Every structure is written in structure tokens, then in C-alpha cells.
């Protein structure tokens, strides 16, 4: 089986030319993010991913995490790998230096996280949830809470979780039943949470749970939810570990994929109430939790990128080794490997172009967050906040759906061997399948894109992005390179499709409030392929200016973008028709007639 090798050339290219790193590094607090430092971080992260995390991916899948009754035992090699992860300072890459982190921009930490996810998605889920918990406490916690928890969480000595879901409360958090009763300087938490990633494990001495719960007499629905810090072990005044809190893991789920990641059923308050500490103000818990949720949605979108890259690498290695048949028109001697077959080329280029488009989108989204956090001009800050908010559901929804498609193609390249677990190709599809579900399904992301990110502001953020894409179309069209001109033509068609879809969406709710929902997923996919085409177009322009490490890299980039334009971006018109002409058909069949 092929090993994972971080695609550092493409990562560096995207960071430098699409971020772009120079603009992000010019922001206050990011001055240390020099090209030399970033290169060194990426190089070492790539080694760690290949040498430490990738080798235990298999044991995570085949043996997985085990519930022991007293707790959870992670897969063989997990504890040693996590200790090396902590000792290397990797958990704090993007965290504030105030709490022991390295303070690097999200643009850079996104690339590092991609490596973790490609090498070992199940392992990477723990640090990902911890990062979200850190952000929530840092922004909304008290000084005392930040001092108590963040140093240990940033270092990775303690991990964090996000506790939203209950048996009756999935995407609809208005029906959360977990209760919080005031008890002096704390609250007593009681209830059940499910699907809690790394809710219990043996990697660290403490786990800091962030729990949504409802205080008595709170308003109904989501307006009455509050956020609480509920540690597995209480923390003494001197920072040492204290008594065990009234929280336990009842079981872990048996899942289709991500077997190495323990997905826990958590019970709070069996013995009178778990001690919890209010974060911020009462009844603003969902608002605070959105910090974690938005970070997690971007991170899960990145998982689609990572799985696509790993599946592509394995499929490419197999195609270069597998001997089978002689394709029509083959002039060489002997029987060639299957990479000489035209249809295999089609599948591999589909995987490659989609993955590179996803990577560009996820990194640019991360850079938007950097700008929204550090811009000093209020108007520019608001502009970048709109951009990051808009790109988040596209990144999460489109990249995860595309990641599944790419992983499935990886199996197809392997033929019958892809269906056999021993080759490893099947794991990527099994692992990828959850990404379109957790942290908000594709349907939820699509509704967010339509409702909050399009209709609510009258399409302001979308028109700003369309303006940027049009400028790219103009630059491509002015090029003498035929591939660039082709990309300009297809990208212009994508822009026209989006403008038509946008106009229809802004008008359709007045006709039938259900119509935008019927169109929403197609609208998200349309944005995904157009944004992918836009960023591959920007990559093509950079290559035509001589950017990139060498001529071979630039030619590959240009040809990959050209393929994406003709084979993927060309679908924009069909998606527009599904949105504008086909949405009413979704609602034509009465529910009772199914």
C-alpha cells in the first residue's frame, strides 16, 4: 500500500499566491509568518504526518477505539503518537501565544490540518474539536476560565469537546433537554449527549466538555440555551487535577468509518449533577457555540480535501503499477500499466482537479478568517467577515460531497481490488461518508447559504464575490494562452448561471416559501464548482506569470485547470436549470404519495 506524502508544492503555491501569504502576514500579530518559517513548518508537519500519523491509520481502522467499562482505550499506537504530537507543539500551531501557542495564521494552520486529516482522519478529529473549544473559551470565557483551561488545552495536555446533540435534538437544537441548575458559583448539569467525538479516551488526563444546556425558566427554543464548561476532572486552585466530575461515557458508537475516533454517549449528572461553569451570559449559549461550530464546519470541509488527496495518491500509485489490457492506440511495447487507459486518465484527472480546487477554496476561506480577525479598518473587517461567512457553508458542503465522490472514484480506479479492504481504498470512502453529516448536514449548509448568506442581506456578499470572479474572467480572457481563454469562457458561464440562480432565489420565496429549500443543495454545488473554477483560474494566471516551483508544475496546473473547466465547471448550466426550472418539481408530489 502507498504511503501518504504531503503535497507540499501545491500547498505552498496556494498559500503564497491565493492566500496570499504576504497580505495575511502583513496583518497585526502575524508578522512572524515569514515564507521561510511557513516552509519549515510545512516541511516538518509533512514528515510528522507521513512518519507518525499515517502508519497508525490502519490500526485505527481495523482495531479502533474500545469501550472498556471504565473508559475508552484508543487503538494501538495512538497514545504514543499523541504524546509525540503534544511534544512537538503541533496542537498550538494556530493558538494565541498568550496561552502557549505559536499564533500562526489560519491560512497556515489549515494546511497543517490537511496533512493530519490525510494521514489519519480519526486521529485528527480530537485536536480539531479541541481547537474549537479553545476558541470559544478564549472569546467568551472569563479571565479565570481562560487561565484555568487554555494553557493545558493549547499545549494538548487536555482535550476539548463540543456537546450539542441529544437523542431527540440533532439539527434542531431547540428541543435540547439537558438541564443546568444554579448552585453557588457553578451549575449542576444533568442530561444525555450523543455523538460526542472524543468524549472519552485515554490520551490525556482531563477532557474539557463544552455543553449546551437549559437553565430553569429560560426562554423556549434555542434562545434559552446556555453554554457550560464541564470538565471530566475538576481543577484545583493551583491548576492540578481534582475530583472526578459527575460525567461518564456510557458507550461508544459502532460506525461505518472513522473507527479510531471514539464517538461517545455521555451521561451528565447521574449522581446529583455534574459541576459546570457558565460561559458568558445565560441564554446566549448557541451564539457562543457558533464559534466552535463555524470553526468545525471549515475544519470538516478540509476533511473532504484531505480524504480526496489521500484517495488520489493511492489511486495514482495503483494506476502506475497495475498492468491490465492494452488500450486502443497504444504504440509502446509490452502491456502498459492502466494509467495509459484514457478512462483511467479521466478518473485520475477528475480526482486531481477536484482536490486542487477544494484545497484552494478551503485555504482561501481560512485566509478570510484571518483578515476578519486582524484587519484594522472596520469596513474592510466587515467585508472579510462576509466573505468568510459566505465561503464557510460552501467549503463544508461542497468539499465534503466532493471528497466522497473522489474517494469513490479512487475505488473505481482500483477495480475489484478497490472493494477489498486490504488495499485500503475502501477506508477512505467509509471515513468520508460522515463528513457530509456531522457539524451540519449538506442540507443544513445549503439552507444556511440560501437563508443567512444570500437572502438575508439581499445577496450583498454573493455579489461581492461574483465581482471578484468577473475580474478573474477578464484577466483570463486577456491571456494569449488557449487554456486560460477556455477557462474564462466556462467561468463566465458559471457566473451567468449563478446570477440567474441568485435572482430567482431572491424572488422565489415570495412565490412559495418552500422553493428556496428545494433548490438549496444545487445552489451550494453551483457555488462550489464556480468557486473552484475561479481559484483554479487564479492559479492559472499565477502560473502564466511564472509563479510556482518549476515549469513542469506550471504546465500541470494549467492543464488541470483546463480539464476542470471543460469537465466540471461546464456543469454550471445544468445546475442553474435544476434550480430555476426544476425546484417546483421537487414539491409536485404530495407527501402522502411517496
C-alpha positions as CSV (number, residue, x, y, z in Angstrom):
1,X,0.0,0.0,0.0
2,X,1.2,3.5,-0.8
3,X,2.2,5.9,2.0
4,X,0.9,9.4,2.4
5,X,3.2,12.1,1.2
6,X,2.1,15.7,1.8
7,X,1.6,17.6,-1.5
8,X,3.9,20.4,-0.3
9,X,4.4,22.0,-3.7
10,X,0.7,22.7,-4.2
11,X,0.2,23.7,-0.6
12,X,3.0,26.3,-0.8
13,X,1.7,27.5,-4.1
14,X,-1.9,28.1,-2.8
15,X,-0.7,29.7,0.5
16,X,1.7,32.1,-1.4
17,X,-0.4,33.0,-4.4
18,X,-4.1,32.5,-3.4
19,X,-3.9,33.3,0.3
20,X,-1.9,35.3,-0.3
21,X,0.6,34.9,2.5
22,X,2.2,38.3,2.0
23,X,-1.1,40.1,2.7
24,X,-2.0,37.8,5.6
25,X,1.4,38.2,7.2
26,X,1.1,42.0,7.0
27,X,-1.8,41.9,9.4
28,X,-1.1,42.8,13.1
29,X,0.1,39.8,15.0
30,X,1.0,37.7,12.0
31,X,4.4,39.3,11.3
32,X,6.2,36.1,12.2
33,X,4.6,34.2,9.4
34,X,7.5,34.7,7.0
35,X,7.9,32.4,3.9
36,X,10.9,30.7,5.5
37,X,9.1,30.0,8.7
38,X,6.0,28.7,6.9
39,X,8.1,26.5,4.7
40,X,9.9,25.0,7.7
41,X,6.5,24.4,9.5
42,X,5.0,22.7,6.4
43,X,8.1,20.5,5.9
44,X,8.1,19.3,9.5
45,X,4.4,18.8,9.5
46,X,4.6,16.7,6.4
47,X,7.3,14.5,8.0
48,X,5.2,14.0,11.1
49,X,2.1,13.2,9.1
50,X,3.9,10.6,7.0
51,X,6.1,9.1,9.7
52,X,4.0,9.1,12.8
53,X,0.3,9.5,11.9
54,X,-0.1,7.6,8.6
55,X,1.4,4.3,9.9
56,X,-1.2,4.0,12.6
57,X,-4.1,4.8,10.3
58,X,-4.6,1.1,9.6
59,X,-4.7,0.0,13.2
60,X,-7.2,2.8,13.9
61,X,-9.5,1.4,11.2
62,X,-9.1,-2.3,11.9
63,X,-9.0,-2.3,15.7
64,X,-10.5,1.1,16.5
65,X,-11.3,2.6,19.9
66,X,-12.7,0.2,22.5
67,X,-15.1,0.9,25.4
68,X,-13.7,-0.9,28.4
69,X,-16.4,-0.1,31.0
70,X,-14.2,2.2,33.0
71,X,-13.4,4.4,30.0
72,X,-12.1,4.2,26.4
73,X,-8.9,2.6,25.1
74,X,-7.7,4.1,21.8
75,X,-6.1,1.9,19.1
76,X,-2.6,0.6,19.3
77,X,0.0,3.4,18.7
78,X,-2.5,6.1,19.4
79,X,-1.1,7.2,22.8
80,X,2.5,7.2,21.6
81,X,1.5,9.3,18.5
82,X,-0.5,11.7,20.6
83,X,2.4,12.2,23.0
84,X,4.7,13.0,20.1
85,X,2.1,15.3,18.7
86,X,2.0,17.3,22.0
87,X,5.8,17.2,22.5
88,X,6.2,18.7,19.0
89,X,3.9,21.6,19.8
90,X,1.6,20.8,17.0
91,X,-1.6,21.3,18.9
92,X,-0.9,25.0,19.4
93,X,0.0,26.0,15.8
94,X,-2.8,28.4,15.3
95,X,-3.4,29.3,19.0
96,X,-2.6,32.6,20.8
97,X,0.9,33.0,22.0
98,X,-0.5,34.3,25.3
99,X,-1.6,30.7,26.1
100,X,1.5,29.0,24.8
101,X,0.5,28.7,21.1
102,X,2.5,29.7,18.0
103,X,0.0,32.2,16.8
104,X,0.3,31.4,13.1
105,X,-2.5,32.4,10.7
106,X,-5.4,30.1,9.9
107,X,-4.1,30.1,6.3
108,X,-1.1,28.1,7.6
109,X,-2.8,26.0,10.2
110,X,-5.3,25.0,7.6
111,X,-2.5,23.4,5.5
112,X,-1.1,21.7,8.5
113,X,-4.5,20.3,9.5
114,X,-5.0,19.0,6.0
115,X,-1.9,16.8,6.5
116,X,-3.2,15.5,9.8
117,X,-6.5,14.6,8.2
118,X,-5.0,13.0,5.1
119,X,-2.6,10.9,7.2
120,X,-5.1,9.9,9.8
121,X,-8.6,11.4,9.9
122,X,-9.7,9.6,13.0
123,X,-6.7,10.9,15.0
124,X,-7.1,14.4,13.7
125,X,-10.6,14.7,14.9
126,X,-9.5,15.0,18.6
127,X,-7.3,18.1,18.0
128,X,-9.9,19.6,15.7
129,X,-12.6,19.6,18.4
130,X,-10.0,20.9,21.0
131,X,-9.2,23.9,18.7
132,X,-12.9,24.8,18.6
133,X,-13.3,24.6,22.3
134,X,-10.2,26.8,22.8
135,X,-11.6,29.5,20.5
136,X,-15.0,29.5,22.3
137,X,-13.4,29.9,25.8
138,X,-10.8,32.4,24.5
139,X,-13.5,34.7,23.1
140,X,-16.4,34.3,25.6
141,X,-14.8,32.8,28.8
142,X,-13.8,34.8,31.9
143,X,-10.2,35.6,32.7
144,X,-10.3,32.9,35.3
145,X,-11.6,30.3,32.9
146,X,-9.0,31.2,30.2
147,X,-6.3,30.9,32.8
148,X,-7.6,27.6,34.2
149,X,-8.1,25.8,31.0
150,X,-6.4,27.3,27.9
151,X,-2.8,26.7,28.7
152,X,-3.3,23.0,29.1
153,X,-5.7,22.8,26.1
154,X,-3.4,24.8,23.8
155,X,-0.5,22.5,24.7
156,X,-2.6,19.5,24.1
157,X,-2.2,18.2,27.6
158,X,-6.0,18.4,27.9
159,X,-8.5,18.0,25.1
160,X,-11.9,19.6,24.5
161,X,-15.3,18.5,23.1
162,X,-18.5,20.0,21.8
163,X,-21.7,18.7,23.3
164,X,-24.8,19.7,21.4
165,X,-26.6,16.6,20.1
166,X,-29.2,14.6,22.1
167,X,-31.3,11.7,21.0
168,X,-34.2,14.0,20.1
169,X,-32.1,17.0,19.2
170,X,-29.9,16.8,16.1
171,X,-30.0,19.7,13.7
172,X,-32.9,21.1,15.7
173,X,-31.3,22.3,18.9
174,X,-34.5,24.0,20.1
175,X,-35.5,20.7,21.8
176,X,-32.3,20.3,23.9
177,X,-33.3,18.8,27.3
178,X,-30.1,18.9,29.3
179,X,-30.6,21.0,32.4
180,X,-28.5,23.4,34.4
181,X,-29.4,24.2,38.0
182,X,-27.6,27.1,39.7
183,X,-25.6,26.1,42.8
184,X,-23.5,29.0,44.1
185,X,-20.6,29.8,41.8
186,X,-21.4,26.9,39.5
187,X,-24.3,24.9,38.0
188,X,-25.3,21.3,38.3
189,X,-25.7,19.8,34.8
190,X,-27.8,16.7,34.1
191,X,-28.7,15.1,30.8
192,X,-27.6,12.9,28.0
193,X,-25.5,13.9,24.9
194,X,-24.8,11.6,21.9
195,X,-22.3,11.6,19.0
196,X,-19.6,13.3,21.1
197,X,-16.3,13.0,19.3
198,X,-13.5,12.1,21.7
199,X,-16.0,12.4,24.6
200,X,-13.9,9.8,26.4
201,X,-10.4,8.5,25.7
202,X,-7.0,7.6,27.3
203,X,-4.8,10.2,25.6
204,X,-5.0,12.9,28.2
205,X,-5.6,13.2,31.9
206,X,-8.5,15.6,31.5
207,X,-11.2,16.4,29.0
208,X,-12.9,19.8,28.9
209,X,-16.5,19.4,27.7
210,X,-18.4,22.4,26.4
211,X,-22.1,21.6,27.0
212,X,-25.3,23.2,25.8
213,X,-27.9,23.1,28.5
214,X,-31.1,24.9,29.6
215,X,-31.4,26.8,32.9
216,X,-34.8,26.7,34.6
217,X,-37.3,29.3,33.3
218,X,-35.1,30.0,30.3
219,X,-36.9,31.0,27.1
220,X,-38.2,28.2,24.9
221,X,-36.2,27.1,21.8
222,X,-32.7,27.9,21.0
223,X,-32.9,31.4,22.7
224,X,-33.0,29.6,26.1
225,X,-29.7,27.6,25.7
226,X,-26.6,28.4,27.7
227,X,-23.0,27.1,27.4
228,X,-21.1,25.5,30.2
229,X,-17.6,24.2,30.8
230,X,-17.9,20.7,32.3
231,X,-14.5,19.1,32.9
232,X,-14.1,15.4,33.3
233,X,-12.0,16.1,36.4
234,X,-12.4,19.3,38.4
235,X,-9.4,21.6,38.5
236,X,-7.9,22.7,41.8
237,X,-7.0,26.4,42.5
238,X,-3.3,25.6,41.8
239,X,-4.2,24.1,38.4
240,X,-3.8,20.5,39.5
241,X,-6.3,17.8,38.8
242,X,-9.0,17.4,41.4
243,X,-12.0,15.2,42.0
244,X,-13.8,13.2,39.2
245,X,-16.9,15.1,38.0
246,X,-20.3,13.5,37.7
247,X,-19.9,12.7,34.0
248,X,-19.3,9.4,32.3
249,X,-19.2,7.7,28.9
250,X,-22.0,5.2,28.7
251,X,-20.8,3.7,25.4
252,X,-19.2,4.4,22.1
253,X,-20.8,4.0,18.7
254,X,-20.1,1.3,16.2
255,X,-19.7,3.2,13.0
256,X,-19.3,2.8,9.2
257,X,-16.0,4.6,9.3
258,X,-13.6,6.7,11.5
259,X,-13.2,3.7,13.7
260,X,-10.2,5.1,15.5
261,X,-12.2,8.1,16.8
262,X,-14.3,7.3,19.8
263,X,-17.8,8.7,19.3
264,X,-19.3,8.7,22.8
265,X,-22.7,8.7,24.5
266,X,-22.2,11.0,27.5
267,X,-24.2,11.0,30.7
268,X,-24.1,14.0,32.9
269,X,-25.4,14.2,36.5
270,X,-26.3,10.6,37.4
271,X,-25.1,11.3,41.0
272,X,-26.8,14.6,41.6
273,X,-25.3,16.8,38.8
274,X,-22.1,17.4,37.1
275,X,-20.4,20.7,38.1
276,X,-20.4,23.1,35.2
277,X,-19.3,26.7,34.8
278,X,-21.3,29.2,32.8
279,X,-19.6,30.7,29.7
280,X,-20.6,34.3,29.2
281,X,-24.2,35.1,29.8
282,X,-27.2,32.9,30.3
283,X,-29.3,32.2,27.2
284,X,-26.5,33.0,24.7
285,X,-25.1,29.5,24.5
286,X,-25.9,28.8,20.9
287,X,-24.3,32.2,19.9
288,X,-21.1,31.2,21.7
289,X,-21.2,27.7,20.4
290,X,-21.3,29.0,16.9
291,X,-17.6,29.9,17.3
292,X,-16.9,26.2,17.7
293,X,-19.5,25.2,15.0
294,X,-18.1,27.6,12.4
295,X,-14.5,26.5,13.1
296,X,-15.6,22.9,12.9
297,X,-17.5,23.4,9.7
298,X,-14.4,24.8,8.0
299,X,-12.4,22.0,9.5
300,X,-14.8,19.3,8.3
301,X,-14.7,20.9,4.8
302,X,-11.0,20.5,5.0
303,X,-11.5,16.8,5.7
304,X,-13.1,16.5,2.3
305,X,-9.9,18.0,0.8
306,X,-7.7,15.7,2.8
307,X,-9.6,12.5,2.0
308,X,-9.6,13.5,-1.7
309,X,-5.8,13.9,-1.6
310,X,-5.2,10.6,0.2
311,X,-7.6,8.7,-2.1
312,X,-5.9,10.3,-5.2
313,X,-2.4,9.4,-4.1
314,X,-3.4,5.8,-3.5
315,X,-5.3,5.5,-6.8
316,X,-2.4,7.1,-8.7
317,X,0.1,4.7,-7.2
318,X,-2.1,1.8,-8.1
319,X,-2.6,3.0,-11.7
320,X,1.2,3.3,-12.2
321,X,1.7,-0.3,-11.0
322,X,-1.3,-2.2,-12.3
323,X,-0.8,-4.0,-15.6
324,X,-4.1,-4.8,-17.3
325,X,-5.0,-4.7,-21.0
326,X,-3.7,-2.7,-23.9
327,X,-5.6,0.5,-24.7
328,X,-6.6,1.4,-28.3
329,X,-3.9,3.5,-29.9
330,X,-1.1,2.4,-27.6
331,X,2.1,2.3,-29.6
332,X,4.5,1.1,-26.9
333,X,5.9,-2.4,-26.4
334,X,4.5,-4.9,-23.9
335,X,1.4,-4.4,-21.8
336,X,1.3,-0.9,-20.2
337,X,0.0,0.0,-16.7
338,X,-3.5,1.2,-16.5
339,X,-2.6,4.9,-16.3
340,X,-2.3,4.6,-20.1
341,X,-6.0,3.9,-20.4
342,X,-8.0,7.0,-21.4
343,X,-10.8,6.4,-18.9
344,X,-8.3,5.9,-16.0
345,X,-6.8,9.2,-17.0
346,X,-10.2,10.8,-16.9
347,X,-10.8,9.4,-13.4
348,X,-7.4,10.5,-12.1
349,X,-7.7,14.0,-13.5
350,X,-11.2,14.3,-12.1
351,X,-9.7,13.4,-8.7
352,X,-6.7,15.7,-9.1
353,X,-8.6,18.7,-10.4
354,X,-11.4,18.5,-7.8
355,X,-8.9,18.1,-5.0
356,X,-6.8,21.0,-6.0
357,X,-10.0,23.1,-6.4
358,X,-11.1,22.1,-2.9
359,X,-7.7,22.8,-1.4
360,X,-7.7,26.3,-2.9
361,X,-11.2,27.0,-1.5
362,X,-10.5,25.8,2.0
363,X,-7.3,27.8,2.2
364,X,-8.8,31.0,0.9
365,X,-11.7,30.6,3.4
366,X,-9.1,30.2,6.2
367,X,-7.3,33.4,4.9
368,X,-10.7,35.2,5.0
369,X,-11.0,34.3,8.7
370,X,-7.5,35.7,9.3
371,X,-8.5,39.0,7.6
372,X,-11.8,39.2,9.5
373,X,-9.9,38.7,12.8
374,X,-7.0,41.1,12.2
375,X,-8.0,43.9,9.8
376,X,-7.7,47.3,11.5
377,X,-10.2,49.1,9.2
378,X,-13.7,48.4,10.3
379,X,-15.2,48.4,6.8
380,X,-12.5,46.0,5.5
381,X,-13.0,43.8,8.5
382,X,-16.8,43.6,7.8
383,X,-16.1,42.8,4.2
384,X,-13.8,39.9,5.0
385,X,-16.3,38.7,7.7
386,X,-18.9,38.5,5.0
387,X,-16.5,36.7,2.7
388,X,-15.6,34.1,5.4
389,X,-19.2,33.6,6.4
390,X,-20.2,33.0,2.7
391,X,-17.4,30.6,2.0
392,X,-17.9,28.5,5.1
393,X,-21.0,26.6,4.1
394,X,-19.6,26.3,0.5
395,X,-16.4,24.8,1.9
396,X,-18.2,22.5,4.3
397,X,-20.9,21.4,1.9
398,X,-19.2,21.2,-1.4
399,X,-15.8,19.9,-0.3
400,X,-17.3,17.1,1.8
401,X,-19.6,16.0,-1.0
402,X,-16.8,16.2,-3.5
403,X,-14.5,14.3,-1.1
404,X,-16.9,11.4,-1.2
405,X,-17.0,11.5,-5.0
406,X,-13.2,11.5,-5.2
407,X,-12.9,8.6,-2.7
408,X,-15.5,6.6,-4.7
409,X,-13.5,7.2,-7.9
410,X,-10.4,6.0,-6.1
411,X,-12.1,2.7,-5.5
412,X,-13.1,2.6,-9.2
413,X,-9.5,3.1,-10.3
414,X,-8.6,0.0,-8.3
415,X,-11.4,-2.0,-9.9
416,X,-12.2,-5.2,-7.9
417,X,-9.2,-4.6,-5.7
418,X,-10.8,-1.4,-4.5
419,X,-13.7,-3.2,-3.0
420,X,-11.3,-5.4,-1.0
421,X,-10.4,-3.9,2.4
422,X,-6.8,-4.9,2.3
423,X,-6.0,-2.4,-0.4
424,X,-7.0,0.4,1.9
425,X,-9.0,2.3,-0.8
426,X,-12.4,1.4,0.8
427,X,-11.5,3.0,4.1
428,X,-11.3,6.5,2.6
429,X,-14.9,6.2,1.3
430,X,-16.1,4.8,4.6
431,X,-14.3,7.6,6.5
432,X,-15.5,10.3,4.1
433,X,-19.2,9.4,4.4
434,X,-19.7,11.0,7.8
435,X,-18.3,14.4,6.6
436,X,-21.5,15.4,4.9
437,X,-23.4,14.7,8.1
438,X,-21.6,15.9,11.2
439,X,-21.3,19.6,12.0
440,X,-24.4,20.2,10.0
441,X,-25.5,18.2,7.0
442,X,-25.1,19.3,3.4
443,X,-28.8,20.3,3.5
444,X,-28.2,22.4,6.6
445,X,-25.2,24.1,5.0
446,X,-27.3,24.7,1.8
447,X,-30.1,26.3,3.9
448,X,-27.6,28.5,5.6
449,X,-26.1,29.6,2.3
450,X,-29.5,30.4,0.9
451,X,-31.1,31.9,4.0
452,X,-28.4,33.6,6.1
453,X,-25.8,34.2,3.4
454,X,-27.9,35.1,0.4
455,X,-31.5,36.2,1.2
456,X,-30.9,37.9,4.5
457,X,-28.6,40.6,3.1
458,X,-30.2,40.7,-0.4
459,X,-27.3,39.0,-1.9
460,X,-24.7,41.6,-0.9
461,X,-21.9,39.1,0.0
462,X,-22.6,36.9,-3.1
463,X,-22.5,39.9,-5.4
464,X,-19.1,41.0,-3.9
465,X,-17.7,37.5,-4.6
466,X,-19.2,37.5,-8.1
467,X,-17.4,40.8,-8.7
468,X,-14.1,39.2,-7.8
469,X,-14.8,36.2,-10.1
470,X,-15.7,38.5,-13.0
471,X,-12.3,40.2,-12.7
472,X,-10.7,36.8,-12.9
473,X,-12.7,36.1,-16.0
474,X,-11.5,39.3,-17.6
475,X,-7.8,38.6,-16.8
476,X,-8.1,35.0,-18.2
477,X,-9.8,36.3,-21.3
478,X,-7.0,38.8,-21.9
479,X,-4.4,36.0,-21.9
480,X,-2.8,34.6,-25.0
481,X,-3.0,31.0,-23.6
482,X,-5.8,29.0,-25.1
483,X,-6.3,27.1,-21.9
484,X,-6.8,30.3,-20.0
485,X,-9.3,31.6,-22.6
486,X,-11.3,28.3,-22.3
487,X,-11.4,28.7,-18.6
488,X,-12.5,32.3,-19.0
489,X,-15.4,31.2,-21.2
490,X,-16.6,28.4,-18.9
491,X,-16.1,30.6,-15.8
492,X,-18.2,33.4,-17.4
493,X,-20.9,30.8,-18.0
494,X,-20.7,29.8,-14.3
495,X,-21.1,33.4,-13.3
496,X,-24.1,33.8,-15.5
497,X,-25.6,30.7,-14.0
498,X,-25.1,32.0,-10.5
499,X,-26.5,35.4,-11.3
500,X,-29.6,33.8,-12.7
501,X,-29.9,31.4,-9.7
502,X,-29.4,34.4,-7.3
503,X,-32.1,36.5,-9.0
504,X,-34.5,33.5,-8.9
505,X,-33.8,32.8,-5.2
506,X,-34.3,36.4,-4.1
507,X,-37.7,36.3,-5.9
508,X,-38.8,32.8,-5.3
509,X,-39.6,33.0,-1.6
510,X,-42.4,35.4,-2.4
511,X,-43.9,32.8,-4.7
512,X,-43.6,29.8,-2.4
513,X,-41.5,29.8,0.8
514,X,-40.6,26.1,0.1
515,X,-38.9,26.8,-3.2
516,X,-35.5,28.0,-1.9
517,X,-35.2,24.9,0.2
518,X,-35.9,22.7,-2.8
519,X,-33.1,24.5,-4.7
520,X,-30.6,24.9,-1.9
521,X,-28.3,21.9,-2.4
522,X,-28.0,22.5,-6.1
523,X,-27.3,26.2,-5.4
524,X,-24.5,25.2,-3.0
525,X,-23.0,22.8,-5.6
526,X,-23.2,25.6,-8.2
527,X,-21.2,27.9,-5.9
528,X,-18.7,25.1,-5.2
529,X,-17.8,24.4,-8.8
530,X,-17.7,28.1,-9.7
531,X,-15.5,29.0,-6.8
532,X,-13.3,26.0,-7.6
533,X,-13.1,27.2,-11.2
534,X,-12.4,30.8,-10.0
535,X,-9.5,29.7,-7.8
536,X,-8.0,27.4,-10.4
537,X,-8.3,30.3,-12.8
538,X,-6.3,32.5,-10.3
539,X,-3.8,29.6,-10.1
540,X,-3.5,29.6,-13.9
541,X,-2.9,33.3,-14.0
542,X,-0.2,33.0,-11.4
543,X,1.4,30.2,-13.4
544,X,1.3,32.3,-16.6
545,X,3.2,35.0,-14.6
546,X,5.9,32.5,-13.9
547,X,4.9,31.5,-10.3
548,X,5.4,28.0,-9.0
549,X,8.5,26.0,-8.3
550,X,9.2,24.9,-11.9
551,X,7.9,24.7,-15.5
552,X,6.6,21.2,-15.1
553,X,4.5,22.3,-12.1
554,X,3.1,25.2,-14.0
555,X,2.2,23.1,-17.0
556,X,0.4,20.6,-14.8
557,X,-1.5,23.4,-13.1
558,X,-2.6,24.9,-16.4
559,X,-3.7,21.5,-17.8
560,X,-5.5,20.6,-14.6
561,X,-7.4,23.9,-14.6
562,X,-8.3,23.4,-18.3
563,X,-9.7,19.9,-17.5
564,X,-11.7,21.3,-14.6
565,X,-13.2,24.0,-16.8
566,X,-14.4,21.6,-19.5
567,X,-15.3,18.6,-17.4
568,X,-16.5,20.1,-14.1
569,X,-17.3,23.8,-14.5
570,X,-19.2,23.0,-17.6
571,X,-22.0,21.5,-15.4
572,X,-23.0,25.0,-14.2
573,X,-25.7,25.5,-16.8
574,X,-27.4,22.2,-15.8
575,X,-27.3,23.2,-12.1
576,X,-28.9,26.5,-13.0
577,X,-31.7,24.7,-14.8
578,X,-32.3,22.4,-11.8
579,X,-32.5,25.5,-9.6
580,X,-34.7,27.7,-11.7
581,X,-36.8,25.3,-13.7
582,X,-36.7,22.1,-11.6
583,X,-37.3,23.2,-8.0
584,X,-41.1,23.2,-8.4
585,X,-40.9,19.6,-9.5
586,X,-39.4,18.7,-6.1
587,X,-42.7,19.8,-4.4
588,X,-45.1,18.5,-7.0
589,X,-45.6,15.1,-5.5
590,X,-47.7,15.2,-2.3
591,X,-46.0,13.7,0.7
592,X,-48.7,11.1,1.0
593,X,-48.0,9.9,-2.5
594,X,-44.4,8.7,-1.8
